[in-house]
Amino acid sequence: MSFSRSTIRRYRASGRKQAAETDRKSFSPDEPLLLHWDGKLLPDVQNTTASRIAIVVTFNGQEKLLGVPKKERETGEAQAEACLEAIKSWNVEKLVKGLVFDTTASNTGLHRGACVRIEDELEQELVWIACRHHVLEIMLSDVFSLICGSTGSPETILFKRFKKQWRSISLNDFIPAPESIFWHEAPMAVRAPFNDLQLMKVLKEYPHEKVAHAAQAAISRHLWYLSEHLIGLSLFDDRIDTETKKNMVQNFQCPKKQDFSRRIVLSDETPISNVASFVTERTLDIFDVLTLDGKERAQLFLSKDPKTWKDDEVFITMRDRAINMKVVNDSAERAIALIERYNESITQNEDQKQYLLQVVAAHRKKLPTASKAAMMKGYK
């Protein structure tokens, strides 16, 4: 029996479509979702470029690729449009409770940004979660530019030299700086608010005044995790003492701020280590990001002494969800890497390209490695 190329191509296309549609039908989450997206200009037909918007939802430590559609522009409007089309296509728009994004103007603009547009369309106030890596990268970039000078080159000579000499550097002599802990803990949602306050405290005492000022100025523009919403994550931080948690619970009675800001601007009078001072009634919204009917369920442990929370089943469930909460945008960045890999190969048909991405993403989740153990588990 022989098959022509066109026959094989048709079978492969049919198989991709069937697998992708089966995967879509099997996706029926019953818990709150965080919506992630990222964009990148990639080559398109006839030597042109087009913006690819990677759209992913995460929940309870898991992630699901919804698509990487093509848009002519990379504006806030285009990104919001792509995200809304995706979540409506997958029938999950009512489950989206939070947005995870890079802190670009196209995302965070108060009038034309993607976040505002998505909220307006869904007609609900969502929790904004700025990518922790992106926030800290801005601070590092500003400090690096201060010390080494800014450059328009796509490559930094110092980095190339460092990479070349890496093997000759003794790693036994490496001593991490105290402030490096903030970078390593960037993905840890429950530690984010207190870490931001501690970072501000470290920078105030930093001996190099110019470096401290540059870093402080950068991080002060991006204190997203001290907002009325995200400060609630500190309830699950085991470094926060019982008395402070009691004060946080009491402050749930404070009215919502009328001039609600998604990111806090600290003044010299702001208590540098008091997370409770940022809590209001709006902070309760964070529980709806963790479980359905989260506000109501949270009352089961909020009415108790914080000393007893560690044994409360509802608290344990919400704490575990908060710990698994994705506060970095790696999921969308992986989806961008996926479209880069397959953008100009296998198929140029847009529908088939989206099927292909779904199939590859599902396969990678099923077989994260090529080991025998992974294959046996994946096809068990």
Buried (B, 14 or more C-beta within 10 A) or exposed (E): EEEEEEEEBEEBBEEBBEBBEEBBEEEEBEBBBBBBBBBBEBEBEEEEEBBBBBBBBBBBEEBBBBBBBBBEBBBBBBBBBBBBBBBEBBEBBEBBBBBBBBBBEBBBBEEEBBBBBBBEBBEBEBBBBBBBBBBBBBBEEBBBEBEEEEEEEEEEEEEEEEEEEEEEEEEEEEEEEEBEBBBEBBBBBBBBBBBBBBBBEBBEEBEEEEBBBBBBEBBBBBBBBBBBBBBBBBBBBEEBEEEBBBBBBEBBEBEEEEEEEBBBEBEEEBEEEEBBBBBBBBBBBBBBBBBEEBEEBBBEBBEBEBEEBEEBEBBBBBBBBBBBBBBBBBBBBBBBEBBBEBBEEBBEEEEBBBBBBBBBBBEEEEBEEEEEEEEEEEEE
